[in-house]
């Protein structure tokens, strides 16, 4: 479920999203020639940043030295 939520939240800024038209309207108030490509070019870097920051990081692998019989105290 977590992997689905991360992947789904990153790909939300698409033209099929119901809020995309509203975002396009807000952008067109400040940039008169703005279109779908303008809004997508603003949201793609944000989506990639969210993807990187929300993705689980693999912990650093530490090398474990096998114990010899003298290390075990026997």
N, C-alpha and C positions, 0 to 999 in steps of 0.2 A: 504494500500500500504506500509506503514512504517513497519508493522509487517512482511509482505512478504519479504521486502528488508533485514530486520535484519535476518530473518531465512535463506534466500537464501545466504547471504554473509558469514554466519558462516559455512555452509555446502559446500562451494566451493572447499576446498582441497580434492577432491575425485579422484580416478583413472580414472574416466570418463572425468575429466576436461582436456581440450586441453593443458594447461600449465603444467600439472602434469609430463609429460614426460620430459619437459625441466627442471623442478625442480629436478627430479630424476637424470638427467644428471649432474647438478651442484653438487648435493650431492655426487655422485659417483666420482667426481674429488677429493674430500677430504677424502671420506671413500670408499675404493675399494669394500667392501662387501655389500654396501648399496643396499637396495631393496625398494619395495613398502611399506613394514612395517616400515622401517626406516623413510621414508618421512612422512608417516602418524603419526608416533609417535612424530615427530617434529611439525606437524601442528595442531594436536588435542588440545594441551594446548593453542595455539594461538587462535584457533577458540572458545574455551570455554571462554577465556578472552574477546574476542570481544563480545560474546553473553552476558556476564554479564555486560560489560561496556556500551553496546548499548541498553540494555533492559530498558524500562521505569520503573522508580522507583515510587512506590506509595507514595504520600506525607504522612507525619505523620498525623494521625488523632488527632485533638485536641478536647478536650471535651468542648462543649459549654454549659454553665449553662443557663437554661431557666430564663428569666427575670420575676421577680414578679411585681406586680402593683406598689410597692413602688420604684422599680428601674426605672420605666418608667417616673416618675415625675408627676404622676396624683394623 
